[in-house]
Amino acid sequence: MPHCPSCHAEYPDGRVECVDCGVALVEDWEEEERNDEEGDGESRYVLLRNYPTRVHAEMVQEALTQEGIPAIIKSDELYGIATGIGSAGQPRISIWVPEDQKDEAKEIADGTLDPL
């Protein structure tokens, strides 16, 4: 099953690009490791934090973007709606940031929702 080398999301066969990251999908982990070793100059994205609602995630994403840190919101909410498959609870909504900016992003995220 193809997956994204950046965020590790899995996709059905036939998909060639990650809808969140915009990078080419890979078929196996060995191909991903070879790409990492070649050093394409792009940062690897890592999980910053999960949020209870999309509104919370969007507020943090905006604060990060204003500070020059790219942030991707990933959610399984549309997958569950489209397929009828998913948990009965709340969807998982998370923010992913470049690995080399995670510490700075964490500080910004912590300060963003404190006033609420």
ChimeraX attribute file (.defattr): number of C-alpha atoms within 10 A of each C-alpha:
attribute: neighborCount
match mode: 1-to-1
recipient: residues
	/A:1	12
	/A:2	21
	/A:3	23
	/A:4	24
	/A:5	24
	/A:6	22
	/A:7	19
	/A:8	16
	/A:9	15
	/A:10	16
	/A:11	17
	/A:12	9
	/A:13	10
	/A:14	8
	/A:15	15
	/A:16	17
	/A:17	16
	/A:18	21
	/A:19	14
	/A:20	14
	/A:21	19
	/A:22	11
	/A:23	14
	/A:24	15
	/A:25	24
	/A:26	21
	/A:27	16
	/A:28	13
	/A:29	14
	/A:30	10
	/A:31	13
	/A:32	18
	/A:33	11
	/A:34	10
	/A:35	13
	/A:36	16
	/A:37	9
	/A:38	9
	/A:39	9
	/A:40	8
	/A:41	7
	/A:42	9
	/A:43	14
	/A:44	14
	/A:45	22
	/A:46	19
	/A:47	17
	/A:48	20
	/A:49	13
	/A:50	17
	/A:51	18
	/A:52	12
	/A:53	14
	/A:54	19
	/A:55	11
	/A:56	15
	/A:57	22
	/A:58	17
	/A:59	13
	/A:60	24
	/A:61	24
	/A:62	16
	/A:63	17
	/A:64	21
	/A:65	13
	/A:66	10
	/A:67	12
	/A:68	11
	/A:69	17
	/A:70	16
	/A:71	25
	/A:72	21
	/A:73	19
	/A:74	20
	/A:75	18
	/A:76	15
	/A:77	15
	/A:78	11
	/A:79	12
	/A:80	14
	/A:81	10
	/A:82	9
	/A:83	8
	/A:84	9
	/A:85	10
	/A:86	15
	/A:87	11
	/A:88	7
	/A:89	6
	/A:90	11
	/A:91	18
	/A:92	15
	/A:93	19
	/A:94	22
	/A:95	22
	/A:96	23
	/A:97	25
	/A:98	20
	/A:99	14
	/A:100	12
	/A:101	16
	/A:102	17
	/A:103	13
	/A:104	12
	/A:105	26
	/A:106	16
	/A:107	11
	/A:108	17
	/A:109	21
	/A:110	11
	/A:111	12
	/A:112	17
	/A:113	12
	/A:114	7
	/A:115	6
	/A:116	4
